[in-house]
Amino acid sequence: IISSDKEKLAKNEGDIWNSGKTNSSESVHVSYAGKTLVSSKQYFWKVKVFTNKGESSWSNPAYWTTGLLNKTDWKAKWIGYDKASPWDSITQWSRLSARYFRKQFQSSPEIKRATVYIVGLGLYELYINGKKIGDHVLAPAPTDYRKSVLCNTYDVTKDIKPGDNVIATVLGNGRFFTMRQNYKTQKHNTFGNPKMLLQLEIEYSNGTKKIIASDEAWKLNVDGPIRTNNEYDGEEYDATKEFTGWNNTSFDDANWLKPQLVQAPAGKIEAQMSEPMKVMRTISPVSIKSIGQGKYILDMGQNFSGWIKMRMQGSKGQSVKLRFAESLQVNGELYVANLRDAKVTDIYIMKGDGMEEWHPSFVYHGFRFVEVTGYPGTPSINDFEGQFVYDDLKTTGSFQCSDSIINKIYKNAWWGIASDYKGMPIDCPQRNERQPWLGDRATGSGGEAFLLDRKSV
């Protein structure tokens, strides 16, 4: 039974679809034969099952929400900034600063439901009234943007308030503005500068609706703290260039730019049905040692993919550099020859107003060891935390036997498999490759299916 509201479902009124009792050997994949579904609508459903042993009770009520099903449902326009700034450089190692967008708007009281639809390419972070929306990271999942681009949807009913509101986003490069540009051995397609399509729909109890859509009336700044972000080479963040309160209502954006209306990507807009990437675990370092000349080696005790969150207190303009590797040389320094031309370096420039915390937003690294340079004072393991990032997949299988070597192989396999889920299954998370080679997955996917719940992969 599918109903248009909870009350009708509770009365067993299937005004959208009531399949009746289906006599069939097909217990799953029963085709929908109800009314035509409409965009941006919640539908409520429940099911019961008949067998030769009798019938079940009704399942607990559930619901789904449709997205924007037709092109005409999108009132938003693609916006971006199709220029390189003086601090950007489009060379073999592509450097492009993040794009910051904001839009202030008014909302009436009696908000019934509010939903954001966003296609933020290559990667985005979304804020409403200063709060980050969702626990996704590195969103959306990458695609061949010539064929499809992925839309994420958020229920933000509790985040909109009567009166003044601000919706804000940051766009990173991801694989849209790809990691290598103008390079003779280029193996990656590049698709242009970051761009965004966003639509916020607010429904009110009186039946009216308000739409806030991306267009040329938004505000833009490209001279913010994220100076560059490149999956191979790292992220550079200059905290002295932060816009304090930029994603809240009290901020003055009079000196910000107007975004450009830009060409839509070639790919079709589709809902992201695969699990989002999240910080799935935190990992504490096991040691930190000085190797001289102001450098320290941080040992996480485990190879994984993600990033380092660090805490520090120092002077304005002081720079801390983190460089990542899987192993060490005999002399105790990082071994990076296997990374080829990937720079794998994050840089944070302090604003100098007390204790500061930071981790990157739009890159990840595959590593066990971190070279720390420029840290103010003597760092300790308590100043750092590893954040393990992979697709939100449940571990559903386990293995243990009497042979410790086989147990270790199993453990290593799990960490390697989880580290390589980045919206798509990649071959490695550390060097200048990180590609979804189908040969690798054809061989490995059977075993992975025993470990992880890959229902939508």
Salt bridges, closest charged atoms under 4 A:
ASP15 OD2 - LYS8 NZ 3.31
GLU55 OE2 - LYS48 NZ 2.81
ASP135 OD2 - LYS278 NZ 3.41
ASP144 OD2 - ARG146 NH2 2.88
ASP159 OD1 - LYS131 NZ 2.80
GLU201 OE1 - LYS209 NZ 3.26
GLU203 OE2 - ARG113 NH2 2.87
GLU216 OE1 - LYS77 NZ 3.49
ASP223 OD1 - ARG227 NH1 2.83
ASP223 OD1 - LYS241 NZ 3.46
GLU231 OE2 - ARG175 NH2 2.72
ASP233 OD2 - ARG180 NH1 2.82
GLU236 OE2 - ARG95 NH1 2.86
GLU242 OE1 - LYS351 NZ 2.90
ASP253 OD2 - ARG102 NH1 2.64
ASP253 OD1 - LYS219 NZ 3.57
GLU275 OE2 - LYS455 NZ 3.56
ASP299 OD1 - ARG368 NE 2.77
ASP341 OD1 - ARG180 NH2 3.16
ASP346 OD2 - HIS365 NE2 3.00
GLU357 OE1 - LYS309 NZ 3.57
GLU357 OE2 - ARG311 NE 3.35
GLU371 OE2 - ARG323 NH2 3.22
ASP392 OD2 - LYS278 NZ 3.20
GLU433 OE1 - ARG340 NH2 3.45
GLU433 OE1 - ARG431 NH2 2.47
GLU448 OE2 - ARG441 NH2 3.33
GLU448 OE1 - ARG454 NE 3.99
ASP453 OD2 - LYS455 NZ 3.87
